[in-house]
Amino acid sequence: RLGAHRAPAAGRSRYLGRPRILGPTNQPPMNRTLLRLLPLLVAAPALAQNGYFPRPPVYVNDSNNDKVIRLRDLDGNGNYGGAGESSVFYDDTLGFYALTNNIGILSTRDGAVFINDSSNDYVLRLEDLDGDGVCHSAGEATIYFESFTNAAGIGMLSAAGMHEQGGILWVAVAQTGSTGKDYILRLEDLNGDGDAQDVNEALEYYVISDLSLGGSASNSIPQDVRVGRDGFVYYLEQSSNGAWAKGIYRLVDTDNNGIITAGESIAFFTPPVLPSAGFHWGMDQDDSGAWYMADTTNELIWRARDTNGNGLVEAGEYQLWWQAPGASLIWNVRCGPDGALYAGETQSNERLFRMVDANGDGQINVPAEVTTLYDELTAVGTVIGQQRGFHLDGAWLQPSVSYCTSQANSLGCSGQMSSFGTPSASFGSGFFIRATPMRNQKQGLLFYGTTGRDSTPFLGGTMCVQGPLRRTPVLVSGGSATGDDCTGTFALDFNAYIATGVTPALVAGVTLDTQFWARDSGAPNNTNLTNGLEFVIGN
């Protein structure tokens, strides 16, 4: 029940009005003095850690067979080649809406999958409401947005890449023929009726080229769109006549009028010109702020990062990150919170790669750094005809929701919680909860509870978890070996913690609220609290 802040429960401890805190076993409540002494306790044995965990579900547009395919690592062996691991999620011969050229696709945290079709000119919303694994039943496939039939009369001709952020859907639209506009479309379901067809729900956010005003259809070809870590919208330009340089553009609404006008589009990264003209189909950004851009013509992937913070990627801030060893056709790239880049190839056989710069040299140049997760020639399940787009499962990308207010420590840093992986009662590993930046080489632990959120003053910070509370064994933040700074990070594989069985209540379906507490010598109470993180434990 996201967004609900519950009032303090009646079962509060009598100790100074503090929440009731239970240890790994059903221990009595701790008073404030004991809580302050927790970091001085001898750390419990480290929880078992496992470097491998099941791969994320992946949704793939198969534009040859007019289907959406779902890939799942059901047997936990690290790929999608086993029986039943590639299966039909939507088939237009069984569903309510036709697919002719399904291009853009994305998965959201709430279980919805959005796809656009550049021939039928609509965006479909898919959701498996009855849990049968497909979206063919009544109400499971609906029109989210349709060209010209929407209240604003906006045409969406030849839609390409999409992105969702904070309930807003962004679409790169490349017009076709001799009429229309090349633009970035902004969609938002303001009235909660399940579509963006109504008044003020669709907006031409940035019109790059309008052929009714002259110009050529080749001037602009927007292929993809993302909301960056800095909150600005970025789009991928693939102009074929040089009117705009090919590359990534940042859109900055400097006059705050809600749209992008002249002078508000900035060439953020334009890759060097190669002998063969590049064709850039997809892009994404990782947690460090680095951008990855595929070039299907030259069969490579660029990596670019604005390291000096001047708003541009300049010489020395980009590199050729991966070069295909042979014939390839990389369409889309997706960054995972596990530090990997996922890349979809549609050459003579459809494949999905997972790339990790394991040796830290800034490139993917060692065969062991590329893993083939799916190959249509060896997969046992449903075969993908042509992979035009894919998206990692939204719940895997964002398995948790942060809330509440973190407390600044004595060095002025405020630890923020995050997570990646899949919370599970059965996996035994693979769901990591983190807090950073924290003071280096400090002890701390994780509070957790099953009765909801809280937001009450506690030891100079805010208690974000409703009591009764439980706690994990003591952790160490690491970071710089000497000195005092904010290079520390608390990290815990919570699936491994669940597997210890120390808290029988941690079962599938339970909503859990969590918060890190840390030692902070120099703070008024010698303690520090992060914000809160909420998630639901899966099977």
N, C-alpha and C positions, 0 to 999 in steps of 0.2 A: 504494500500500500504506500506507493511513493508519494511524497509531498505532505504526508500527514504527520504533524507534530503532536504527540500525545502529552496530556498533562501528567505530572508525576503520579505514580501509582500509590495506592493506599498502603502498600506493603513496604514502605521505606524503613530503613534502619533507624533506631532511636539514637544512634551515635552521631551527635552534632548535625543531624539532618542529612547525613551523607548517604549516597546510594548504598544498598546492600551489595557487597562484593563477595562472590564465591570463588574459590580456587578451583583447580582441576577436579577435585572431589568436593563433596558438599561440606565445605568448611564454614565455620561461623563467620559473621560479618567482621571486617577489619576496621579498626578505628583509624583516624587520620594519622596518628603517629606511626602506626605500623605501615600504612600506605607509603609514607615518606621513606621508610627504611627498606622498602621492597628492592630498590636497585642494589642494596648492599647484600642481599641474600645470595647464596651460592647459586649460580645458574644451573637450571636443570639440564640433563643431557640433551644434546641437540636433536631436534626432530629429524627423522629420515628425509633426505632430499633426493629427488629423482630428476635428472636433467631432461628427461623425455616426458612428454605428455601428449595425449591424442591431438591430432591436427584439427583445425577448426572446420566446421561445416562450410561448404562453398556452394554458391548458387551461380550457375553458368547459363548464359544465353546460347542456345543452339539455333542459329538462324537458318541452317539448312533444313532442319526437321521441324521448325516452328515449335520449339519446346523450351522449357526451362528445366535444367538438370540440377539435381542436388547431389553433392559429393560429401560423404561422411566416412571417417575412419572408425568403422564399427569394431574392428578387431584390435585396434590400438597398435598396429604394426608400423605406423608412420606414413602410410600412403592410402590411396583410394582405389586400389586395384582389386580388392576382394569382392566376393559375392554380395550383392545388394548394396555395395558402397557407392555406386553411381546409379541413381534412379530418377525417374520422371517426377518432377514437382508440378509441372503444368504442361499439358498437351492441348493445343488449340482444337484438335478433333474431338476432345472430350470435355473441354471447358466451354465457357459462354462467349468468349471473345477470340477473334482470329489474330494470329501472329503471322506477319509476312516478312518483316525484316527487323526483328527484335535486336536492338543494339545496346542501349544503356540499361544498367541493372544495379540495384543496391538493396541491401538488407538492413533493416533498422532494429534497434534494440527490443522493440515491442513485438517482434515476430513477423512484421510485414515485409514483403518483398515488392519493390517497385521496378517495373520494366517499361521502357518506351519502345515504340514501334515507328520507325521512320517512314514506313509506307502508309500505315493506317493513321498516323499522326495523333496518337493518344498515349497517355501514361496509364498503365494498369497497376492496380494495387492487389496483391495476392496475399492471402492469409489462410493457413490451414486451421479453420475454426473447429472442425470435428476431430482433429488429431489422427486422420487416416493416412497422413503422409503426402497427400496431394491436394490441389486446390481446384477440384472439379465440381464440388457441391454448390448448391445455391448460396449466393452471398460471399463466396470465397474469392471470386475474381470480380472486381468492380472498376469502373472508369474513374480515375482520380482527376484526370485533366484531358480534355479533348480539344483539338484545334478548331477554332471558329465557333463552336457551340457554347463556349464559356461566356459568362456574362459580359466580359470585357471585349469579346469578339476577337481575341488574339489568335493569330495563326501560328501553329507550331509545325513548320515544315522541315522534315529531315532532322529530328532530334538525335543527339549523340550522347556524350557522357553526362552523368548525373551525380549529385552529392546531396546529402541531408545533414543539416546541423540545426539543433534546437527546434525541430519541428518545421523547418523551412526547407523546401526542396528546390535545388538549383539545377537548371537544365541548360546545356550548351546546344543552341539551335543553329543549324546551317541551312539556309534556304536553298531551294532547288529551282532550276530553270531560270527564267529571265525576270521573275518577280519575287517579292518577299524581302525578308530581313535576315541578316545574320546578327544574332543577339544572345544575351544571357537572360534566361527566364527565371523569375522568382515566383514560387508557388507556396501558399500557406493556407491550410484549412482553418479559417478563423472561427467558423460557427460550429465546428465539430461534427459535421454531417458526413465525413468520410471522403470528401472530395475538395478540389480547389477550383470549382466551376463557378462560384458565386461572386457577387460584387466585392471588389477590392482584394480578392484572393489570388489574382494573377497579375504580374507586373513585368513589363519589358524593362529589366533593370539596367541593362547596358546594350544599346543598339550600336553595333559596330559598323554595319553597312546597311543602307536602305536603298534598294534598287529603284524605288519610285522617285528617288532624288538623283538618280544617275549612278554611274559607276559600273563595275563588272561583277558578275557572280563569282569570279575568282579572287576578288579583293580580299575577302575574309572567309575563312572556314573554321569556326570555333569547334573544337573536337572534345574538350573535356573541361570540367569546372570543379574547383575545390574551395572550401573555406579554410584558410591557413591557420596555423597556430596563433598568429597575431590577430585573428579575427577579420582580416580582409579577405575579399573574394579574389581568387586567382583563376584565370582561364588559359587554355592551351590553344594557341593560334596556329593554323596550318594554311595560311594564304599561299595560293599556288602561282601568283603572278608578282609577288614581291611588294604589293601595296602595303602590307604589314610584314615585318620580319617574323619568321617562324620562331616560336618559343612560348615562354610563360609570361603572362602579363598580370600585374597586380592592379586591382581596382580600388581606388580610394575616394570615397564620397566627401570631398573636402568642404563643400558648401552645405552638407547635411540636408539635401533636398530629397533624399530617398532614392535617387537614381544616379547613374554615372554619366557625366556629360563631358564636353571637350576639355582636355587637359587632365582628366582624372584617371586615365589609363596609362600605366607605366610599364615599359618593357623591363621586366624583372630578370629574365634569363633568356638570352638568345644564343644557342649553341654555335660553335664555329661551323663555317660552311665547308662541307665535304665534297669530294668529286661527284658523288651521287647525291642528288637533292634529297634531303631527309623527309620522311613522312612520320609525323608524331601523332600517335593515336591516343595514348593514355599517359597520365601522370598521377603522382601521389606524394604525400609528405610524411616523414616519419616523426617519432617523438622528439628527436634532436633538432628538428627544424629543417633537415635536409630534404630536398626535392629529388624525385626520380622520374625520368622522362624516357619513354621508349621511342626508338627510331626504327620503324619496321623496314624501311628501305635498306639501311646500312646494318641492320641486324645487331643493334647495340642498345645499351641503356646508359644515359647520362646521370650523374649525381651532382647536384648543385646546392650550395649553402651560402647564405649571406653571412659570412663569418665576422665581418667588421661592422655589421649592423647599419650600413648606409642605405639600405633599401634596394640594393642592386647586387646581382651576382657578377663579379668581375674576374679578370684573369687571376688564376691561382685559387679561385673559389669553386671550381668545377673540375670534374675529371670524367674520363671514359670509365665507367664503373664495371661494365660487363660487355664483352664482345662474343657473339655466338661463335662456337668453334666450327660451325658449318652452316648450311642453309637453314634459315629460321624465319619466323614471321611473328614477332612479339607484338601483340595488340595492346593488352592491358597490363598494368602493374599495380599492386596493392601492398601497402606497408602493414605489417602486423605488429601488435604490441609486444610480441616475442622477439623483436629485433630482426626479423626476417623480411625479405622482400619476396612477394609471390608474383610470378609472371606467367601469363598465359600465352602459349604458342599455338598457332594454327598453320602448320606447314603441310607436309604430306600426311602427318598424323597429328592429332590434337594432343597437346601435353600441357601439364601444369607443373611449374618449377617452384621450388623454395630455395632462396639464395641467402646465405649468411656469410659475412666477411669474418670468418673464424680467426684468421691470423692478424686482423686489424691493420692490413696494409692499405686500406682504402679502395680496394678493388676486389672483384670476383674473378680470380685468375687461377684458382686451384680447382681441379675437378671435384674434390671432396666438398667444396663450398656450394655445390649445386646438387639438390636432390630432386629427382623426378617423382612427384606425388601422384600423377595420373598420366597414363599413356593409353590411348584408345586401342593400340595394337595388343596390349597385354591385359587390359582391364577385363574383369569377368562380368561386370554389371552393364548397364545401359551405355551404349556407345554415343559419344558426342560427335555430331556431324561437322559443325563449324562453330568454333568458340569465338564469338564476336565480343563478348564481355563477360566478366565474372566479378563476384563480390564476396568477400569474407563475411561470415555470419555476424550480424549486428550485435547479438548478445555476447558473442565471443570478443568482439572488438571493444565493447563497453559492457562488461558483465555486472558492473556496479554503478551506483549513483553516489556522488559525494554530497554532503550537506553539512550544516552547522558551521561554526567559526573556529578556525585554528588560533592558537595562542602564540604570539611572538615570543621567542626565547630571549635569553639575556644577551644574545648577540644580534638580536633584531630579525632573525629568520623565523618564518612561519611554516612549519611542516605541513605538507599537503598529501593526503592519501590518494592512492590510485591502485589499480589492479589489472591483471591480464590473465588469460586462461579461462577455464570453465569451472565454476564451483560445482562440486559433485560429491555425493555421499558414497560413491562407489569407486571412483578413479584411483584414489590413493595418492595422487600427485597431480600437479598441473594447474593450480589456482593460486597465484601469488599476490599477496597484499603488501603494498609498499608505502613508506612515508619518507619524503625528502622535500627540502633540505633539513637535516637535523644536525645537532652538535655532534662532532666527531668523538668516537671512542666513549660513548655514553651507553649506560644500560637502560633498558626500557622493557615494556611488555604491551600486549594487546588486550584491551577490554573488549568483551562482546556480550551481547544479550539478545534474547528472542522476544522481548515484549515491546519493542518499538523504539522510536527516537526520543531524545531528550534535548533540552537546551537550557540548562540551569548553571549558574555560577559554581565553580568548583576549583579550589586551590589556585585562584588567580586566573583561571581559564574558564572554559565552558565544557561541562559534561554533556556529551552528545548521545550517550547510550542510556536507555531506560533501565533501571534496576529491576530485578537483581542482576548484578554483573558477575561474569566469570572472567578469568584471566589466563593467559598463556604462560609458559615458562619465560624466564628472563631472556632477553635478546641483547645483542651488542650492535651499535650503529655502524662501527667501522669508520672508514674515511681516513683522513690524514693521521699518520701514526703519532705525530707530535703536534703541539700547539693547540690553539682553540679556533675552530672555524665551523662552517656549516656544510662540510663535505660528507657528513654521515647519512646513512640510509638504513631504515629498519625494513626488513623483508622477511616474509613468512609464507611458506607453502601451506595454505590453510587446508587443502585437501589432505595433505599428509597429517596435519593435526587432527582432522576429522577421523582419519583412519586409525588413530591411536585408541579411539573409543572412550576417551576420557570424559566426553560429554555426550551421553546417549541421546540427548535431545537434538543433536545435529543430524537431522535426517532430511531426505528429499522433501521439498515443498516449504521448508522453514525459511522465513525472512529473518536475516541476521543483520544487526547493526554493530559496527565495530569502531574502535578508536585507539590510537597509540598514545601511551603515557610514557614519558621519558624523564630521566634524571637531568636536572639543569642547575648545577651549582652556580650561584650568583643570582638566580631568580628569587623573589620573595619567599616562595614556598619550596625552593629547590627542585621544582618539578615543571614539566612542560606538557601540554596537551595539543594534539593535532585536531583537525576537523574530523568528521565522521564519514563512514562509508557503509552503504547498505546494499545487500545483494540477496538473492534467493538461491538456496542450495538445490541443485538439480539431482537427477537420479545418478 
